């Protein structure tokens, strides 16, 4: 078992990278516009939707594990990296962190951009993203740590040891 473990360890590092980096990239690409919308747009049902986000954020993985398993199985992505990447990319916690970061941008700055003719998309890209960097970095850091140290998701969705990340490899008593 030790020889097998020693041979699989480098692959498990790259497996971890193949899971973590797309997941964190997805969190930024999906979460930043959602966080901007919650922070700066006023629309009907905004508070109810944000409350739903908070409730989903507070739910532990064990609560959504069965439904996640059934969805991954129906999509045919069980025992692939996608079974971990996709749910992680749509995580609610980074949206919450980024939304708080976007809240720190003064409204006067955005109003002056509107007066200068910037539309909502331009305000997001040219003002929101540069001034929201602290919130984005916080979300990236916490998302990276969460994905790198994930144990239950890989244990649930990955059956083949060849796809295991390091976190699952180190919890295996055979190692």
C-alpha angles and dihedrals in degrees: 000000000000093000091049091047092049091050094048097045097083090047090050090055090055090043088056091050091048089054102039104045098051089044093053092043089052091049090057096042093048100029102047096060090043091050091048090051092051092046103042111016123078112209138151112279094015095131093045091049092047090049088053089051090052092049091049090047091054094051113099120231091254091067094057097032098099095046090045090050092050092048093047090048092049090049091050094236099117113131092022132102089248091070087067101031099054099052090042093051090057094048116144099214096074089051090055093049094046092046090057089049092051089049089067093064108102114246090223090066091054092045091053090050089052091051088051089055103261115150124217094270093050091049089052095049101035101036110012099050097044094044093039094056094112091057092044092051091047091051091046093050095047092042091051093050092046093050095043093052097041113133108159097052095053090042090054101040105030118067101166116077089217088072097044120122121225093262091062093041092056093050093054108105090212089070 
